């Protein structure tokens, strides 16, 4: 059974997941529904809402999506590399 992980591919997948999640968040902020979502999620955790979502900025949204995609890629690459070294694949 092959246990080797393609670190680049895992990085791409995790980067895409992180980027898409933050794209969705940016759309929620732009649509003006992000605050109600934050309030709902906090209340599910028995926390009174105390955070406030700021105004939408397309520049900030682009940076958010790019940075989180890069961080996701990095963590995926690291996980794949560590996996391959631990299992000597």
DSSP file (Angstrom, degrees, kcal/mol; ACC not computed):
  #  RESIDUE AA STRUCTURE BP1 BP2  ACC     N-H-->O    O-->H-N    N-H-->O    O-->H-N    TCO  KAPPA ALPHA  PHI   PSI    X-CA   Y-CA   Z-CA
    1    1 A X              0   0    0      0, 0.0     2,-0.4     0, 0.0     0, 0.0   0.000 360.0 360.0 360.0 126.1    0.0    0.0    0.0
    2    2 A X        +     0   0    0      1,-0.1    87,-0.0     2,-0.0     0, 0.0  -0.597 360.0 173.4 -76.0 123.0    1.4    3.3   -1.1
    3    3 A X        +     0   0    0     -2,-0.4     2,-0.2    84,-0.1    -1,-0.1   0.411  37.1 119.8-109.0  -0.7    1.6    5.8    1.8
    4    4 A X        -     0   0    0     85,-0.2     2,-0.4    84,-0.1    76,-0.0  -0.446  49.2-153.1 -71.6 136.5    3.5    8.6    0.1
    5    5 A X        -     0   0    0     75,-0.3     2,-1.0    -2,-0.2    79,-0.1  -0.910  18.2-125.4-109.8 135.5    1.7   11.9   -0.1
    6    6 A X     >  -     0   0    0     -2,-0.4     4,-2.5     1,-0.2     5,-0.2  -0.713  23.0-161.3 -77.5 105.1    2.3   14.5   -2.8
    7    7 A X  H  > S+     0   0    0     -2,-1.0     4,-2.3     1,-0.2    73,-0.2   0.864  87.2  51.7 -60.2 -39.4    3.1   17.5   -0.6
    8    8 A X  H  > S+     0   0    0      2,-0.2     4,-2.4     1,-0.2    -1,-0.2   0.927 111.0  47.2 -64.1 -44.4    2.5   20.0   -3.4
    9    9 A X  H  > S+     0   0    0      2,-0.2     4,-2.3     1,-0.2    -2,-0.2   0.914 112.2  49.2 -65.2 -42.7   -0.9   18.5   -4.2
   10   10 A X  H  X S+     0   0    0     -4,-2.5     4,-2.7     1,-0.2     5,-0.3   0.902 111.0  51.6 -62.9 -39.7   -1.9   18.5   -0.5
   11   11 A X  H  X S+     0   0    0     -4,-2.3     4,-2.5    65,-0.3    65,-0.2   0.907 109.2  49.8 -61.4 -42.1   -0.8   22.1   -0.2
   12   12 A X  H  X S+     0   0    0     -4,-2.4     4,-2.3     2,-0.2    -2,-0.2   0.903 111.9  48.2 -63.6 -41.0   -2.9   23.0   -3.2
   13   13 A X  H  X S+     0   0    0     -4,-2.3     4,-2.4     2,-0.2    -2,-0.2   0.952 115.2  42.8 -66.2 -49.3   -6.0   21.3   -1.7
   14   14 A X  H  X S+     0   0    0     -4,-2.7     4,-2.5     1,-0.2    59,-0.2   0.873 114.1  52.4 -66.7 -35.3   -5.6   22.9    1.7
   15   15 A X  H  X S+     0   0    0     -4,-2.5     4,-2.5    57,-0.4    -1,-0.2   0.907 110.6  47.8 -63.8 -41.1   -4.8   26.3    0.1
   16   16 A X  H  X S+     0   0    0     -4,-2.3     4,-2.9     2,-0.2     5,-0.2   0.909 111.5  50.0 -66.0 -42.0   -7.9   26.0   -2.0
   17   17 A X  H  X S+     0   0    0     -4,-2.4     4,-2.3     2,-0.2    -2,-0.2   0.934 113.9  44.9 -62.1 -46.3  -10.1   25.1    0.9
   18   18 A X  H  X S+     0   0    0     -4,-2.5     4,-1.9     1,-0.2    51,-0.2   0.919 115.2  48.1 -64.3 -43.1   -8.8   28.0    3.0
   19   19 A X  H  X S+     0   0    0     -4,-2.5     4,-1.8    -5,-0.2    -2,-0.2   0.912 112.7  47.2 -64.4 -43.3   -9.1   30.4    0.1
   20   20 A X  H  X S+     0   0    0     -4,-2.9     4,-2.5     2,-0.2    -1,-0.2   0.900 109.7  53.9 -66.0 -40.9  -12.7   29.3   -0.7
   21   21 A X  H  X S+     0   0    0     -4,-2.3     4,-1.9    -5,-0.2    -1,-0.2   0.904 112.7  43.6 -60.0 -40.7  -13.7   29.5    2.9
   22   22 A X  H  X S+     0   0    0     -4,-1.9     4,-2.2     2,-0.2    -1,-0.2   0.758 108.9  57.1 -79.8 -23.8  -12.5   33.1    3.1
   23   23 A X  H  X S+     0   0    0     -4,-1.8     4,-2.2     2,-0.2    -2,-0.2   0.920 108.3  48.1 -64.8 -44.3  -14.0   34.0   -0.2
   24   24 A X  H  X S+     0   0    0     -4,-2.5     4,-2.3     2,-0.2    -2,-0.2   0.920 110.9  51.0 -61.1 -44.1  -17.4   32.9    1.2
   25   25 A X  H  X S+     0   0    0     -4,-1.9     4,-2.3     1,-0.2    -1,-0.2   0.920 109.1  51.0 -59.6 -43.9  -16.7   35.0    4.3
   26   26 A X  H  X S+     0   0    0     -4,-2.2     4,-2.7     1,-0.2    -1,-0.2   0.883 109.2  50.7 -62.0 -38.7  -15.9   38.0    2.2
   27   27 A X  H  X S+     0   0    0     -4,-2.2     4,-2.3     2,-0.2    -1,-0.2   0.902 109.1  51.6 -65.4 -40.7  -19.1   37.5    0.2
   28   28 A X  H  X>S+     0   0    0     -4,-2.3     5,-2.0     2,-0.2     6,-1.1   0.909 111.6  46.9 -61.0 -42.3  -21.1   37.4    3.5
   29   29 A X  H ><5S+     0   0    0     -4,-2.3     3,-0.9     1,-0.2    27,-0.3   0.936 112.8  48.9 -64.7 -46.2  -19.4   40.6    4.7
   30   30 A X  H 3<5S+     0   0    0     -4,-2.7    -2,-0.2     1,-0.3    -1,-0.2   0.853 111.0  50.8 -62.1 -35.0  -20.1   42.3    1.3
   31   31 A X  H 3<5S-     0   0    0     -4,-2.3    -1,-0.3    -5,-0.2    -2,-0.2   0.593 112.4-121.0 -80.3 -10.1  -23.8   41.1    1.5
   32   32 A X  T <<5S+     0   0    0     -3,-0.9     4,-0.2    -4,-0.7    -3,-0.2   0.667  87.0 103.0  82.1  16.4  -24.2   42.5    5.0
   33   33 A X     >< +     0   0    0     -5,-2.0     4,-1.5    -6,-0.2    -4,-0.2   0.395  48.1  92.7-110.3   2.1  -25.1   39.2    6.6
   34   34 A X  H  > S+     0   0    0     -6,-1.1     4,-2.6     1,-0.2     5,-0.2   0.873  81.1  57.2 -66.0 -37.4  -21.8   38.4    8.3
   35   35 A X  H  > S+     0   0    0      1,-0.2     4,-2.6     2,-0.2    -1,-0.2   0.918 106.5  48.2 -62.4 -43.2  -22.7   40.0   11.6
   36   36 A X  H  > S+     0   0    0      1,-0.2     4,-2.2     2,-0.2    -1,-0.2   0.861 111.4  51.8 -66.0 -32.9  -25.8   37.9   12.1
   37   37 A X  H  X S+     0   0    0     -4,-1.5     4,-2.6     2,-0.2    -2,-0.2   0.924 110.4  47.7 -66.5 -44.9  -23.7   34.8   11.2
   38   38 A X  H  X S+     0   0    0     -4,-2.6     4,-2.7     1,-0.2     5,-0.2   0.931 112.2  49.9 -61.1 -45.6  -21.1   35.7   13.9
   39   39 A X  H  X S+     0   0    0     -4,-2.6     4,-2.3     1,-0.2    -1,-0.2   0.917 111.7  48.7 -58.7 -44.4  -23.8   36.3   16.4
   40   40 A X  H  X S+     0   0    0     -4,-2.2     4,-1.8     2,-0.2    -2,-0.2   0.934 112.8  46.3 -61.5 -48.4  -25.5   33.0   15.6
   41   41 A X  H  X S+     0   0    0     -4,-2.6     4,-0.9     1,-0.2    -2,-0.2   0.905 112.6  49.9 -65.0 -42.1  -22.2   31.0   15.9
   42   42 A X  H ><>S+     0   0    0     -4,-2.7     5,-2.2     1,-0.2     3,-1.0   0.924 109.5  51.1 -63.1 -43.1  -21.2   32.7   19.1
   43   43 A X  H ><5S+     0   0    0     -4,-2.3     3,-1.7     1,-0.3    -1,-0.2   0.839 102.2  60.7 -64.4 -31.8  -24.6   32.0   20.7
   44   44 A X  H 3<5S+     0   0    0     -4,-1.8    -1,-0.3     1,-0.3    -2,-0.2   0.791 106.3  48.3 -61.9 -25.9  -24.2   28.3   19.7
   45   45 A X  T <<5S-     0   0    0     -3,-1.0    -1,-0.3    -4,-0.9    -2,-0.2   0.143 122.8-107.3 -99.9  17.7  -21.1   28.3   21.9
   46   46 A X  T < 5S+     0   0    0     -3,-1.7     2,-0.5     1,-0.2    -3,-0.2   0.831  78.2 133.3  61.1  34.8  -22.9   30.0   24.8
   47   47 A X      < -     0   0    0     -5,-2.2     2,-0.3    -8,-0.1    -1,-0.2  -0.962  58.1-127.9-117.9 130.3  -21.1   33.3   24.2
   48   48 A X        -     0   0    0     -2,-0.5     2,-0.1    -3,-0.1    -9,-0.0  -0.615  40.3-103.1 -73.2 132.1  -22.8   36.6   24.1
   49   49 A X        +     0   0    0     -2,-0.3    -1,-0.1     1,-0.2   -10,-0.1  -0.323  55.6 152.4 -60.4 131.1  -21.8   38.4   20.9
   50   50 A X        +     0   0    0     -2,-0.1     2,-0.3    -3,-0.0    -1,-0.2   0.330  44.2  92.3-139.0  -0.5  -19.2   41.1   21.4
   51   51 A X        -     0   0    0    -16,-0.1     2,-0.4   -13,-0.0   -12,-0.0  -0.726  58.4-153.5 -95.1 148.7  -17.4   41.2   18.1
   52   52 A X        -     0   0    0     -2,-0.3     2,-0.4   -14,-0.0   -17,-0.0  -0.988  12.8-132.0-125.7 130.1  -18.4   43.6   15.3
   53   53 A X        -     0   0    0     -2,-0.4     3,-0.1     1,-0.1   -18,-0.1  -0.633  28.1-136.5 -79.6 130.4  -17.9   42.9   11.6
   54   54 A X        -     0   0    0     -2,-0.4     2,-0.1     1,-0.2    -1,-0.1  -0.081  32.9 -70.0 -78.2-178.9  -16.4   45.9    9.9
   55   55 A X        -     0   0    0      1,-0.1    -1,-0.2   -23,-0.0     2,-0.2  -0.400  57.8 -98.9 -71.8 149.9  -17.3   47.5    6.5
   56   56 A X        -     0   0    0    -27,-0.3     2,-0.4    -2,-0.1    -1,-0.1  -0.461  38.0-177.2 -72.1 138.8  -16.4   45.6    3.4
   57   57 A X     >  -     0   0    0     -2,-0.2     4,-2.4     1,-0.1     5,-0.2  -0.976  20.9-151.4-136.1 122.5  -13.3   46.5    1.5
   58   58 A X  H  > S+     0   0    0     -2,-0.4     4,-2.3     1,-0.2     5,-0.2   0.876  98.5  52.9 -63.4 -36.3  -12.5   44.7   -1.8
   59   59 A X  H  > S+     0   0    0      2,-0.2     4,-2.2     1,-0.2    -1,-0.2   0.924 110.5  46.5 -63.3 -44.6   -8.7   45.3   -1.3
   60   60 A X  H  > S+     0   0    0      1,-0.2     4,-2.8     2,-0.2    -2,-0.2   0.895 111.1  53.1 -64.2 -39.9   -8.8   43.7    2.2
   61   61 A X  H  X S+     0   0    0     -4,-2.4     4,-2.5     2,-0.2    -2,-0.2   0.912 108.9  49.0 -62.0 -43.1  -10.9   40.8    0.9
   62   62 A X  H  X S+     0   0    0     -4,-2.3     4,-2.5     2,-0.2    -1,-0.2   0.928 113.0  46.6 -63.1 -45.1   -8.4   40.1   -1.8
   63   63 A X  H  X S+     0   0    0     -4,-2.2     4,-3.0     1,-0.2     5,-0.3   0.921 111.5  52.6 -63.3 -43.3   -5.5   40.2    0.6
   64   64 A X  H  X S+     0   0    0     -4,-2.8     4,-2.4     1,-0.2     5,-0.2   0.931 111.9  44.9 -56.6 -48.3   -7.4   38.0    3.0
   65   65 A X  H  X S+     0   0    0     -4,-2.5     4,-1.8     2,-0.2    -1,-0.2   0.908 115.7  46.5 -66.2 -43.1   -8.1   35.4    0.4
   66   66 A X  H  X S+     0   0    0     -4,-2.5     4,-2.3    -5,-0.2    -2,-0.2   0.934 114.4  46.4 -64.7 -46.5   -4.5   35.4   -1.0
   67   67 A X  H  X S+     0   0    0     -4,-3.0     4,-2.6     1,-0.2     5,-0.2   0.930 114.0  46.8 -64.8 -45.5   -2.9   35.2    2.5
   68   68 A X  H  X S+     0   0    0     -4,-2.4     4,-2.4    -5,-0.3    -1,-0.2   0.852 111.4  52.6 -68.0 -31.4   -5.1   32.4    3.7
   69   69 A X  H  X S+     0   0    0     -4,-1.8     4,-2.4    -5,-0.2    -1,-0.2   0.923 111.5  46.3 -65.8 -43.2   -4.6   30.5    0.5
   70   70 A X  H  X S+     0   0    0     -4,-2.3     4,-2.6     2,-0.2    -2,-0.2   0.907 113.1  48.6 -65.4 -42.1   -0.8   30.8    0.9
   71   71 A X  H  X S+     0   0    0     -4,-2.6     4,-2.6     2,-0.2     5,-0.2   0.914 111.5  50.7 -64.5 -42.0   -1.0   29.7    4.6
   72   72 A X  H  X S+     0   0    0     -4,-2.4     4,-2.3     2,-0.2   -57,-0.4   0.915 110.8  48.9 -60.3 -43.4   -3.2   26.8    3.7
   73   73 A X  H  X S+     0   0    0     -4,-2.4     4,-2.8   -59,-0.2     5,-0.2   0.941 110.7  51.1 -60.1 -47.1   -0.7   25.7    1.0
   74   74 A X  H  X S+     0   0    0     -4,-2.6     4,-2.6     1,-0.2    -2,-0.2   0.929 111.7  45.9 -57.6 -48.4    2.2   26.0    3.4
   75   75 A X  H  X S+     0   0    0     -4,-2.6     4,-2.6     1,-0.2    -1,-0.2   0.887 112.8  50.4 -65.7 -37.8    0.5   23.9    6.1
   76   76 A X  H  X S+     0   0    0     -4,-2.3     4,-2.4   -65,-0.2   -65,-0.3   0.918 111.6  48.0 -63.7 -42.9   -0.5   21.3    3.5
   77   77 A X  H  X S+     0   0    0     -4,-2.8     4,-2.5     2,-0.2    -2,-0.2   0.918 112.9  48.4 -63.2 -44.2    3.0   21.1    2.1
   78   78 A X  H  X S+     0   0    0     -4,-2.6     4,-2.9    -5,-0.2     5,-0.3   0.932 111.7  49.2 -62.8 -45.9    4.5   20.8    5.7
   79   79 A X  H  X S+     0   0    0     -4,-2.6     4,-2.6     1,-0.2    -2,-0.2   0.926 113.5  46.9 -60.3 -45.1    2.0   18.0    6.6
   80   80 A X  H  X S+     0   0    0     -4,-2.4     4,-2.3   -73,-0.2   -75,-0.3   0.905 113.7  47.6 -63.1 -42.2    2.8   16.1    3.4
   81   81 A X  H  X S+     0   0    0     -4,-2.5     4,-2.0     2,-0.2    -2,-0.2   0.926 113.7  46.4 -66.1 -45.5    6.5   16.5    3.9
   82   82 A X  H  X S+     0   0    0     -4,-2.9     4,-2.8     2,-0.2     5,-0.2   0.926 111.5  52.8 -62.8 -44.4    6.4   15.4    7.5
   83   83 A X  H  X S+     0   0    0     -4,-2.6     4,-2.4    -5,-0.3    -2,-0.2   0.938 109.6  48.5 -54.8 -49.0    4.2   12.5    6.7
   84   84 A X  H  <>S+     0   0    0     -4,-2.3     5,-1.6     1,-0.2     4,-0.4   0.861 113.7  46.2 -63.8 -36.0    6.6   11.3    4.0
   85   85 A X  H  <5S+     0   0    0     -4,-2.0     3,-0.4     2,-0.2    -1,-0.2   0.887 112.5  49.6 -74.5 -38.1    9.6   11.5    6.3
   86   86 A X  H  <5S+     0   0    0     -4,-2.8    -2,-0.2     1,-0.2    -1,-0.2   0.910 120.0  36.4 -66.0 -41.4    7.8    9.8    9.2
   87   87 A X  T  <5S-     0   0    0     -4,-2.4    -1,-0.2    -5,-0.2    -2,-0.2   0.378 101.0-133.8 -94.3   4.2    6.7    6.9    7.1
   88   88 A X  T   5       0   0    0     -4,-0.4    -3,-0.2    -3,-0.4    -4,-0.1   0.862 360.0 360.0  48.1  43.8    9.9    6.9    5.0
   89   89 A X      <       0   0    0     -5,-1.6   -85,-0.2    -6,-0.2    -1,-0.2   0.487 360.0 360.0 -76.2 360.0    7.8    6.6    1.8
